Amino acid sequence: MTTNQSISETDVSVARATGFAECAIALRRALSTTPVGWALAVWFCWGRVPTQSIMLWLATAFTVWAGSLVVLQHMIVNGSKLAIHRRRLHWVAGLDGFGWGVLTWFLIGYDPVLDATLMALLCGVMSINAQVYGTYVVAYYGQIGVLWAISVLGLLHGDNNVRALDYAVGLTVFITLTAYYTRAISQRLLEGIRLQHANGSLATQLRTALQKVELDAATDALTGQWNRRALDEVLKQQLERHVSSDIPFSILMLDIDFFKKINDEFGHMVGDDVLRAFAQRLREFLRSADFCARFGGEEFVVVLPETSLATALEVGERIRKGIAQSPLLSKPRVQATVSIGVATMEKGQSIHALFAAADAAVYLAKNEGRNQVRPHTPMPVTVAQ
């Protein structure tokens, strides 16, 4: 079995299960309006049919109707599952047909015009139910099958209805044609449900794939941290917040000390392991709101939202100590330190200028012996005399 066949069969199964559940809900809605049909039949029959016959039919129909509603409600509350509740829905459909079919036993045979009117009413009931059972046509066959059997028996059992055979034949033809066309409509409805589910599944797959592509495009493949593309977007957002609300933010630029020496001594594979271990340990000292990206080579940039220079220096010092306190790798044993430059966005400053400030601070930390945290100190402004 191919993947497409498997997916198609799954869609068909889901469509059938969904159609079954929709049919149960539609049938409950239809049953809630059944008393309207009773009222119409009673109105037609009042004064033409003995009151006792009308009451007997109403009592029979009401008993069947109430029992059907109880069973149907219990089924819907429990999820209307095709595999579990199939027989129950068939029983409800059959009882529904029985409740209408017994009309011919109690109300037919008293007035020729009334008989024709009541037969038209039965045909109308079947037409309405064709829509109700449209998404689960098997139950509809059960409903109209029982209705046909009970109705025909009711028509033929009396002696005073000379047109009983005509009505029985007409009802048979009407039911046969209705069943035939309802099947075609049901197939189209189920195909629509299947396509809706298939399209929904495809849309979900496409969204997942798109999210993965977007994540891959913004992630550094080696360390799993964000890359420069993602960094540019975050800095743009932070700058907009800073300009509109004067909310400060700071960045840390980190450079692993003597990383070239690690590569030369242990090889590039170990160097990659060091970068991964460094990135993992770095995250341990950051908040969930902080943003960490690999800037290139052995350089990383951390964005600290809503953080002043003093606080950023404290964060940088925490990171420096955390990196130096224990080896990044145990086999081979690789101990590393990091030089960190700190810069805070100042009013009117550009992102490029912010990076230049952090880069200058890193350069200062390296020149002063490495394994240090240094802030960017603006050059004093000289006023011409």
Summary of the structure (lengths in Angstrom):
residues: 385
radius of gyration: 39.6
end to end distance: 88.3
largest distance: 128.2
contacts: 1206
relative contact order: 0.08
helix: 69%
strand: 10%
